[in-house]
Amino acid sequence: MKRNVACIVAALHLLVSPFAASAASLADKFTPETPYYFDSFDPGQQPWKPGQHLNIEEVFKNYQYYEIVLDQNGKEITVNQYVRGVKTGSEKYLELPDGSLRKK
């Protein structure tokens, strides 16, 4: 019986761990006022997770990419969209307690 309980607890821990890690705050994911580049941006995820991170060489090879910058307070991000290296849009998002984003 004890072995079954231990197995169930271990299995639950494995299931919950990825979600706990993904609910990290923006301040845990980004350094304030430092630009980060991604291949996609989907603010509708709950909790929100950034897309595939791009290094600077990959940024210039992509037709479209997103620059994400965390504000100094660690609660708001600015998302700039680029197409062919030209900024085509900019939006600000606030982080909600559940880890999702809300457009400001």
Helices and strands as residue ranges (DSSP letters): H 2-22, H 26-29, E 35-38, E 53-54, H 56-61, E 64-70, E 76-83, E 86-95, E 101-103
